Amino acid sequence: MFGFRYSRLPSDSTSSKPTVNSILYFLRRRSTLQILLALTAAVILLSSLHPTVQTAASTLGTNVANKIPASWGTFNPGGWVGSHPSDPFAWDPREDPDLRARQLSQYNMLMAENGKYNGSFRSVARIHNEEAAVRLGQCLRGEIKCPKKPVILSSYIYVGFYYEDQAPGGEMIWLSSIVPAIERTGYIILHSHYGISGPSKIIPDLVHMYWGDEKRAPTCASDPRCVAEYEPTEGWDDLSVGVPESERGVIPIARLFAPSWWGCYPQPWGHASAFIIGPKTPDWCWQPMGQQWALTPFNYPNNSFLPWSIEDHCMQIETVPWEERTDTALIYAKLASYFKISKLDREFWNTDEVKAQTWKFLSTAEQDGKGSIIPEGLESIGRQTRDDYNRLLSSVKVVVGVDLPKVSPTVYAALCQGTPVVLPYYKELTDPSDPASAFGLAYGQHPMALALGPPWVYGYQAGNGTDLIAKVNQAMQAPIPRYIPPFMKQSFVDSHIREVLTFDFESLAAQKISDNGGKRPVVPAHSLATLVKHNSLWLEKPGEQLRWDRSQWYRDYLEGETESEVILEEDEELLG
């Protein structure tokens, strides 16, 4: 789509002449007419070749602090992915003439029938991985165009769920937009459901980015058998002691990322409900190098924004004219338990105040457990398919949030159908430009949408049924056209994802290390403690994945550690 995927064929970016053997191989596979055409093209090509300006070898990504430029742009010639000034995806094989040979050898090892880690690729997303492996082979043989390091090796579980076409939750809807955009750039995603550490040791020269998740990224960063530049966390054992060189990790810390629907931002913003495990600091992240290594669906401050679009899918649904819509306020809450957690009293839905309205509330919630039932007075039509739900959004006049889900694509799907949204807020949004109020879950349900304001999104005081009814009435008196925020347009998605893929994270990592006194930042002790406490810290042993034993950890680590006990008590209160 963008025209920046390069093969081994001669081009201005490579200036490499075809060898005799490659020409003979080319001739043997072509018909007489094709041979004549090819010879003519070859004569023209050879006669037009001329010396090109040589560029100095890139110093970026070497972790040498004094070689880092004072600033760098998103597209950095000679940077992370290429050396051609006009195209960051171009690369010159003369910089590393053996690269493709090494990559092809590693690819063959990966494809071996009895490959040690093939099970990682043959469980979740097996069919996709098989198709991706075919494209990868074509790439390495020069049959299709692809980047210098063409693989994104992922163990982010929702990538696997996306490729398995499972029910479209928020993460899968996000991925259904960004994955095709990534693949259009020529990158090939391989999903390894059981982790990235093992497979990384087979194909280290092939991988451009490693994707973990909120748990696997900090685990890998703390595991000498996973990350290449292991540094022990202060107050913890040096886990590299006794680990032979042959078992050491190969994943560069600068290429380890944490895709996250929730991103990395401070606890005071109300992020505890999103599995937060860090201390109350503004720059905490799952990946210890910093928040820039979090790949997120919203433009959280300092996180790497992978925008997504529902434009193509939404516009396939014909919107219903306002005058033909039912006088209905649709509650987006897929589970009955959401009403139990909501700040609105369960009795509210059956009050005279609700019954007196000329319109009615409608739900699609399902009962999901003992004690979680649909509140009396509410009608539920049950779970809908994605297409049916979009048609439903187009047929009602208002969509209402009741505190959960905290962040959902439904808001944008509704706006795209020309349906306004009413959401609860917990604190007054005095300054929508303030990141805390614009993104903090302590301020409201889906605060990013609340910041859009009327006539698109109305805010009602959480738990106040009278205010909710008033805002629904306001929204019903102010019809809106279809609305797609600029950052959710497909054109923006494609260009911005390309920026993230080409950003020079290795230079940024070098600067972070320099700013930290030459030492790589590590996962804080508090984060490791919380991971272990919740049985979520996985460390690799040869041939297996090991989950640390929680009770043993308490005996070994907490005995006599008053400060650690205080931290864990705070964490227990935070996580509930």
MARKOL-997626 format. One line per 5 residues: number of its first residue (from 0); their letters; for each residue x, y, z of C-alpha. Coordinates in nm, 3 decimals, m for minus. Layout:
REM residues N
NUM> a> X,Y,Z; ... $
***
This chain:
REM residues 576
0> mfgfr> 0.000,0.000,0.000; 0.279,0.242,0.088; 0.537,0.102,m0.152; 0.814,0.061,0.102; 0.868,m0.315,0.120 $
5> ysrlp> 1.199,m0.413,m0.033; 1.333,m0.736,m0.183; 1.679,m0.838,m0.297; 1.617,m0.722,m0.654; 1.834,m0.432,m0.780 $
10> sdsts> 1.695,m0.090,m0.694; 1.819,0.260,m0.624; 1.823,0.173,m0.257; 2.046,m0.132,m0.297; 2.248,m0.070,m0.617 $
15> skptv> 2.345,m0.437,m0.610; 2.400,m0.608,m0.946; 2.250,m0.949,m1.017; 2.495,m1.237,m1.001; 2.554,m1.481,m1.288 $
20> nsily> 2.391,m1.765,m1.096; 2.082,m1.560,m1.019; 2.047,m1.465,m1.386; 2.079,m1.830,m1.496; 1.819,m1.931,m1.239 $
25> flrrr> 1.597,m1.655,m1.366; 1.636,m1.770,m1.730; 1.564,m2.135,m1.658; 1.222,m2.047,m1.517; 1.097,m1.831,m1.801 $
30> stlqi> 0.951,m1.896,m2.145; 1.121,m1.778,m2.466; 0.914,m1.461,m2.482; 0.980,m1.387,m2.117; 1.352,m1.444,m2.171 $
35> llalt> 1.363,m1.192,m2.456; 1.175,m0.938,m2.249; 1.400,m1.002,m1.951; 1.720,m0.965,m2.158; 1.596,m0.637,m2.300 $
40> aavil> 1.513,m0.512,m1.949; 1.851,m0.627,m1.821; 2.038,m0.434,m2.092; 1.841,m0.120,m2.010; 1.898,m0.171,m1.639 $
45> lsslh> 2.272,m0.233,m1.664; 2.324,0.061,m1.896; 2.147,0.293,m1.653; 2.326,0.188,m1.334; 2.550,0.457,m1.190 $
50> ptvqt> 2.743,0.500,m0.865; 2.528,0.618,m0.574; 2.622,0.837,m0.283; 2.745,0.622,0.003; 2.604,0.690,0.347 $
55> aastl> 2.804,0.649,0.664; 2.726,0.347,0.878; 2.449,0.428,1.122; 2.543,0.489,1.485; 2.186,0.469,1.608 $
60> gtnva> 2.078,0.179,1.820; 2.430,0.105,1.950; 2.355,0.201,2.313; 2.655,0.436,2.301; 2.531,0.742,2.482 $
65> nkipa> 2.769,0.995,2.326; 2.654,0.901,1.976; 2.287,0.975,2.031; 2.163,1.276,1.833; 2.029,1.566,2.034 $
70> swgtf> 1.685,1.493,1.889; 1.535,1.257,1.641; 1.228,1.251,1.425; 0.985,0.969,1.375; 1.146,0.884,1.040 $
75> npggw> 1.517,0.863,1.107; 1.738,0.797,0.800; 2.001,0.543,0.891; 1.799,0.459,1.200; 1.618,0.161,1.337 $
80> vgshp> 1.474,0.010,1.022; 1.667,0.138,0.723; 1.927,0.363,0.568; 1.759,0.515,0.263; 1.678,0.886,0.314 $
85> sdpfa> 1.353,0.871,0.119; 1.220,0.551,0.269; 1.280,0.423,0.623; 1.174,0.073,0.520; 1.450,0.045,0.262 $
90> wdpre> 1.771,m0.127,0.360; 2.106,m0.186,0.195; 2.224,m0.550,0.202; 2.583,m0.423,0.187; 2.547,m0.311,0.548 $
95> dpdlr> 2.505,m0.677,0.649; 2.556,m0.898,0.344; 2.497,m1.220,0.538; 2.172,m1.111,0.704; 1.928,m1.283,0.470 $
100> arqls> 2.135,m1.603,0.476; 2.128,m1.608,0.857; 1.759,m1.531,0.857; 1.684,m1.809,0.609; 1.884,m2.054,0.820 $
105> qynml> 1.690,m1.952,1.131; 1.364,m1.976,0.940; 1.450,m2.332,0.835; 1.519,m2.422,1.197; 1.184,m2.278,1.296 $
110> maeng> 1.008,m2.477,1.027; 1.175,m2.804,1.121; 0.911,m3.070,1.183; 1.042,m3.144,1.532; 1.139,m2.788,1.616 $
115> kyngs> 1.168,m2.742,1.991; 0.926,m2.451,2.011; 0.686,m2.533,1.731; 0.416,m2.606,1.989; 0.404,m2.235,2.066 $
120> frsva> 0.287,m2.171,1.712; 0.062,m2.474,1.673; m0.192,m2.405,1.945; m0.373,m2.070,1.935; m0.359,m1.900,1.591 $
125> rihne> m0.219,m2.215,1.427; m0.377,m2.154,1.086; m0.262,m1.795,1.080; 0.092,m1.894,1.179; 0.107,m2.150,0.900 $
130> eaavr> 0.002,m1.888,0.644; 0.238,m1.630,0.794; 0.526,m1.879,0.777; 0.467,m1.920,0.403; 0.484,m1.542,0.352 $
135> lgqcl> 0.796,m1.526,0.567; 0.969,m1.783,0.349; 0.871,m1.590,0.038; 1.008,m1.274,0.195; 1.345,m1.428,0.280 $
140> rgeik> 1.381,m1.579,m0.068; 1.311,m1.242,m0.226; 0.980,m1.348,m0.379; 0.781,m1.074,m0.203; 0.884,m0.739,m0.059 $
145> cpkkp> 0.929,m0.704,0.315; 1.125,m0.502,0.572; 1.478,m0.577,0.686; 1.360,m0.759,0.998; 1.012,m0.867,0.894 $
150> vilss> 0.872,m1.045,1.203; 0.670,m0.916,1.495; 0.683,m1.199,1.748; 0.380,m1.175,1.977; 0.256,m1.352,2.285 $
155> yiyvg> m0.011,m1.088,2.355; m0.304,m1.320,2.415; m0.557,m1.106,2.232; m0.356,m1.135,1.911; m0.418,m1.508,1.930 $
160> fyyed> m0.785,m1.454,2.006; m0.812,m1.216,1.711; m0.664,m1.473,1.472; m0.898,m1.735,1.615; m1.191,m1.504,1.534 $
165> qapgg> m1.320,m1.513,1.890; m1.595,m1.285,2.027; m1.507,m0.922,1.954; m1.427,m0.763,2.288; m1.255,m0.424,2.300 $
170> emiwl> m0.905,m0.564,2.249; m1.009,m0.770,1.947; m1.188,m0.476,1.786; m0.870,m0.272,1.835; m0.660,m0.549,1.682 $
175> ssivp> m0.903,m0.602,1.395; m0.800,m0.255,1.279; m0.429,m0.237,1.364; m0.326,m0.589,1.260; m0.427,m0.544,0.892 $
180> aiert> m0.262,m0.199,0.897; 0.060,m0.352,1.027; 0.048,m0.634,0.775; m0.002,m0.384,0.491; 0.340,m0.243,0.575 $
185> gyiil> 0.496,m0.583,0.500; 0.553,m0.696,0.858; 0.457,m1.053,0.944; 0.306,m1.131,1.284; 0.382,m1.470,1.439 $
190> hshyg> 0.182,m1.549,1.751; 0.348,m1.765,2.016; 0.083,m1.839,2.275; 0.320,m1.982,2.535; 0.561,m1.689,2.537 $
195> isgps> 0.831,m1.527,2.327; 1.144,m1.634,2.513; 1.188,m1.977,2.355; 1.108,m1.890,1.992; 1.320,m1.574,2.015 $
200> kiipd> 1.631,m1.791,2.046; 1.560,m1.955,1.711; 1.488,m1.643,1.503; 1.675,m1.352,1.671; 1.779,m1.196,1.340 $
205> lvhmy> 1.423,m1.198,1.204; 1.239,m1.008,1.477; 1.171,m0.636,1.459; 0.949,m0.617,1.770; 0.861,m0.852,2.054 $
210> wgdek> 0.511,m0.814,2.202; 0.443,m0.940,2.553; 0.156,m0.804,2.761; 0.105,m0.649,3.102; 0.249,m0.958,3.273 $
215> raptc> 0.483,m1.112,3.019; 0.673,m0.791,2.943; 0.787,m0.729,3.305; 0.850,m1.099,3.350; 1.075,m1.115,3.044 $
220> asdpr> 1.255,m0.797,3.149; 1.334,m0.968,3.484; 1.439,m1.305,3.343; 1.801,m1.369,3.238; 1.674,m1.649,3.014 $
225> cvaey> 1.452,m1.403,2.824; 1.604,m1.056,2.800; 1.952,m1.001,2.659; 2.060,m0.717,2.891; 1.957,m0.865,3.225 $
230> epteg> 1.988,m0.644,3.533; 1.876,m0.767,3.878; 1.617,m0.566,4.070; 1.756,m0.405,4.382; 1.667,m0.612,4.687 $
235> wddls> 1.612,m0.927,4.482; 1.844,m1.213,4.402; 2.059,m1.195,4.092; 1.872,m1.457,3.888; 2.151,m1.481,3.632 $
240> vgvpe> 2.379,m1.661,3.875; 2.423,m2.017,3.754; 2.252,m1.959,3.419; 2.488,m2.087,3.146; 2.561,m1.865,2.849 $
245> sergv> 2.380,m2.105,2.618; 2.055,m2.043,2.806; 2.079,m1.663,2.827; 1.805,m1.454,2.669; 1.847,m1.280,2.334 $
250> ipiar> 1.560,m1.028,2.336; 1.694,m0.670,2.326; 1.518,m0.464,2.592; 1.462,m0.187,2.336; 1.257,m0.424,2.119 $
255> lfaps> 1.036,m0.560,2.399; 0.689,m0.402,2.403; 0.374,m0.431,2.612; 0.052,m0.396,2.410; m0.213,m0.288,2.657 $
260> wwgcy> m0.572,m0.173,2.629; m0.513,0.018,2.953; m0.167,0.157,2.893; 0.078,0.283,3.153; m0.026,0.578,3.366 $
265> pqpwg> m0.043,0.666,3.734; m0.260,0.496,3.993; m0.411,0.825,4.118; m0.588,0.848,3.784; m0.797,0.549,3.889 $
270> hasaf> m0.615,0.276,3.702; m0.627,0.013,3.976; m0.925,m0.149,3.810; m0.705,m0.214,3.508; m0.469,m0.458,3.681 $
275> iigpk> m0.213,m0.193,3.780; 0.091,m0.335,3.958; 0.327,m0.042,3.989; 0.396,0.216,4.256; 0.231,0.556,4.260 $
280> tpdwc> 0.478,0.726,4.029; 0.395,0.922,3.713; 0.636,0.737,3.486; 0.571,0.376,3.587; 0.520,0.118,3.310 $
285> wqpmg> 0.494,m0.255,3.253; 0.814,m0.227,3.050; 1.085,m0.083,3.273; 1.240,0.127,2.996; 0.937,0.353,3.010 $
290> qqwal> 0.586,0.431,2.897; 0.690,0.467,2.533; 0.718,0.087,2.520; 0.347,0.046,2.596; 0.145,0.008,2.273 $
295> tpfny> m0.201,0.145,2.340; m0.533,0.205,2.161; m0.570,0.556,2.303; m0.330,0.847,2.307; m0.236,0.807,2.672 $
300> pnnsf> 0.040,1.054,2.773; 0.387,0.929,2.673; 0.255,0.588,2.559; 0.299,0.472,2.199; m0.037,0.521,2.035 $
305> lpwsi> m0.152,0.251,1.791; m0.476,0.411,1.670; m0.763,0.208,1.537; m1.063,0.272,1.321; m1.415,0.134,1.303 $
310> edhcm> m1.482,0.341,0.993; m1.489,0.061,0.736; m1.706,m0.168,0.947; m1.938,0.103,1.076; m2.006,0.263,0.740 $
315> qietv> m2.132,m0.069,0.605; m2.431,m0.035,0.838; m2.696,0.201,0.701; m2.796,0.449,0.967; m3.167,0.489,1.046 $
320> pweer> m3.312,0.842,1.001; m3.381,1.008,1.337; m3.755,1.032,1.285; m3.772,0.658,1.219; m3.584,0.554,1.532 $
325> tdtal> m3.750,0.411,1.841; m3.778,0.628,2.151; m3.522,0.417,2.330; m3.211,0.470,2.542; m2.989,0.164,2.499 $
330> iyakl> m2.777,0.069,2.800; m2.439,m0.070,2.697; m2.362,m0.328,2.963; m2.323,m0.685,2.843; m2.338,m0.852,3.186 $
335> asyfk> m2.605,m0.835,3.457; m2.330,m0.801,3.718; m2.251,m0.455,3.582; m2.578,m0.331,3.734; m2.471,m0.473,4.070 $
340> iskld> m2.146,m0.273,4.052; m2.303,0.042,3.906; m2.340,0.346,4.132; m2.707,0.366,4.028; m2.941,0.187,4.269 $
345> refwn> m3.089,m0.128,4.123; m3.432,0.002,4.225; m3.391,0.309,4.004; m3.491,0.126,3.687; m3.837,0.048,3.823 $
350> tdevk> m3.919,0.388,3.975; m4.211,0.611,3.882; m3.958,0.867,3.757; m3.839,0.623,3.489; m4.188,0.500,3.405 $
355> aqtwk> m4.307,0.858,3.351; m4.076,0.916,3.053; m4.204,0.905,2.694; m3.911,0.680,2.607; m3.780,0.359,2.763 $
360> flsta> m3.447,0.203,2.863; m3.335,m0.114,2.683; m3.059,m0.359,2.774; m2.866,m0.640,2.604; m2.719,m0.772,2.930 $
365> eqdgk> m2.700,m1.142,3.010; m2.719,m1.302,3.354; m2.368,m1.411,3.443; m2.374,m1.558,3.790; m2.553,m1.616,4.115 $
370> gsiip> m2.704,m1.295,4.247; m2.644,m1.110,3.921; m2.981,m1.065,3.758; m3.130,m0.801,3.532; m3.281,m0.526,3.753 $
375> egles> m3.656,m0.521,3.777; m3.811,m0.275,3.533; m3.548,m0.332,3.263; m3.608,m0.528,2.945; m3.311,m0.718,2.799 $
380> igrqt> m3.304,m0.858,2.447; m2.982,m1.053,2.517; m2.639,m1.062,2.359; m2.613,m0.949,1.996; m2.368,m1.020,1.717 $
385> rddyn> m2.142,m0.728,1.625; m2.341,m0.648,1.311; m2.676,m0.678,1.488; m2.549,m0.461,1.771; m2.440,m0.191,1.527 $
390> rllss> m2.781,m0.200,1.364; m2.935,m0.169,1.711; m2.714,0.134,1.782; m2.848,0.291,1.465; m3.212,0.232,1.558 $
395> vkvvv> m3.215,0.394,1.904; m3.185,0.761,1.998; m2.938,0.750,2.289; m2.676,0.511,2.431; m2.623,0.513,2.809 $
400> gvdlp> m2.329,0.397,3.023; m2.372,0.268,3.380; m2.005,0.272,3.502; m1.895,m0.053,3.335; m1.726,m0.135,3.103 $
405> kvspt> m1.477,0.138,3.190; m1.356,0.181,2.831; m1.539,0.036,2.533; m1.553,0.068,2.152; m1.934,0.091,2.183 $
410> vyaal> m1.911,0.468,2.240; m1.744,0.525,1.903; m1.966,0.273,1.727; m2.270,0.466,1.853; m2.134,0.803,1.740 $
415> cqgtp> m2.057,0.655,1.399; m2.424,0.559,1.373; m2.530,0.913,1.463; m2.637,0.820,1.815; m2.535,1.043,2.110 $
420> vvlpy> m2.396,0.890,2.429; m2.462,0.968,2.797; m2.189,0.864,3.046; m2.140,0.900,3.424; m1.868,1.123,3.565 $
425> ykelt> m1.722,1.103,3.916; m1.537,1.434,3.929; m1.602,1.757,3.743; m1.399,1.777,3.421; m1.284,2.132,3.484 $
430> dpsdp> m1.003,2.111,3.226; m1.050,1.851,2.949; m0.693,1.922,2.832; m0.557,1.795,3.165; m0.434,1.439,3.100 $
435> asafg> m0.563,1.324,3.440; m0.920,1.425,3.359; m0.897,1.335,2.991; m0.775,0.980,3.056; m0.818,0.904,3.427 $
440> laygq> m1.074,0.639,3.510; m1.119,0.808,3.847; m1.294,1.090,3.662; m1.560,0.901,3.474; m1.660,0.611,3.255 $
445> hpmal> m1.462,0.634,2.932; m1.316,0.979,3.010; m1.166,1.009,2.661; m1.521,1.010,2.523; m1.656,1.240,2.794 $
450> algpp> m1.398,1.495,2.682; m1.576,1.516,2.342; m1.869,1.689,2.516; m2.221,1.764,2.383; m2.385,1.713,2.141 $
455> wvygy> m2.180,1.394,2.101; m2.131,1.285,2.463; m2.318,1.409,2.770; m2.203,1.357,3.128; m2.433,1.284,3.421 $
460> qagng> m2.339,1.271,3.787; m2.268,0.907,3.872; m2.541,0.749,4.082; m2.783,1.035,4.018; m3.081,0.892,3.831 $
465> tdlia> m3.255,1.228,3.800; m2.949,1.378,3.628; m2.926,1.074,3.399; m3.287,1.120,3.286; m3.231,1.493,3.229 $
470> kvnqa> m2.924,1.428,3.010; m3.104,1.157,2.811; m3.385,1.404,2.742; m3.132,1.666,2.628; m2.965,1.420,2.394 $
475> mqapi> m3.298,1.309,2.247; m3.378,1.672,2.159; m3.048,1.720,1.971; m3.005,1.474,1.682; m2.651,1.435,1.549 $
480> pryip> m2.507,1.314,1.218; m2.259,1.029,1.195; m1.940,1.123,1.375; m1.596,0.962,1.361; m1.321,1.138,1.562 $
485> pfmkq> m1.027,1.243,1.341; m0.790,1.008,1.523; m1.014,0.713,1.428; m1.011,0.780,1.054; m0.851,0.499,0.856 $
490> sfvds> m0.603,0.735,0.688; m0.477,0.851,1.028; m0.450,0.492,1.150; m0.232,0.382,0.859; 0.007,0.677,0.878 $
495> hirev> 0.043,0.678,1.256; 0.101,0.304,1.287; 0.377,0.341,1.032; 0.533,0.608,1.251; 0.539,0.377,1.554 $
500> ltfdf> 0.686,0.092,1.351; 0.969,0.312,1.227; 1.048,0.507,1.542; 1.404,0.454,1.668; 1.337,0.297,2.007 $
505> eslaa> 1.699,0.185,2.042; 1.822,0.544,2.050; 1.554,0.627,2.302; 1.663,0.329,2.514; 2.024,0.445,2.495 $
510> qkisd> 1.923,0.785,2.623; 1.722,0.628,2.907; 2.023,0.418,3.006; 2.250,0.721,2.994; 2.008,0.923,3.208 $
515> nggkr> 2.006,0.632,3.457; 2.381,0.650,3.511; 2.463,0.393,3.245; 2.250,0.122,3.406; 1.942,m0.026,3.242 $
520> pvvpa> 1.618,0.053,3.429; 1.466,m0.255,3.591; 1.121,m0.368,3.701; 1.065,m0.216,4.048; 1.058,m0.450,4.347 $
525> hslat> 0.699,m0.349,4.417; 0.589,m0.462,4.071; 0.768,m0.795,4.100; 0.617,m0.843,4.446; 0.267,m0.784,4.314 $
530> lvkhn> 0.319,m1.014,4.016; 0.440,m1.291,4.242; 0.165,m1.231,4.491; m0.096,m1.284,4.221; 0.083,m1.587,4.072 $
535> slwle> 0.162,m1.395,3.754; 0.543,m1.392,3.743; 0.671,m1.656,3.504; 1.038,m1.740,3.474; 1.177,m1.984,3.223 $
540> kpgeq> 1.362,m2.303,3.297; 1.515,m2.512,3.018; 1.228,m2.673,2.830; 0.949,m2.539,3.049; 0.779,m2.233,3.189 $
545> lrwdr> 0.796,m2.196,3.566; 0.540,m2.009,3.776; 0.700,m1.904,4.100; 0.551,m2.057,4.411; 0.371,m1.785,4.601 $
550> sqwyr> 0.393,m1.931,4.950; 0.764,m2.010,4.908; 0.820,m1.657,4.790; 0.650,m1.518,5.099; 0.877,m1.731,5.321 $
555> dyleg> 1.194,m1.636,5.135; 1.126,m1.270,5.066; 0.886,m1.125,5.323; 1.037,m1.271,5.638; 1.142,m0.971,5.845 $
560> etese> 1.084,m0.728,5.556; 0.860,m0.467,5.716; 0.876,m0.230,5.421; 0.774,m0.502,5.178; 0.482,m0.599,5.398 $
565> vilee> 0.360,m0.239,5.399; 0.386,m0.222,5.022; 0.188,m0.542,4.983; m0.078,m0.419,5.227; m0.117,m0.102,5.018 $
570> deell> m0.137,m0.315,4.708; m0.403,m0.537,4.863; m0.613,m0.232,4.943; m0.565,m0.100,4.590; m0.658,m0.421,4.413 $
575> g> m0.938,m0.508,4.651 $
***
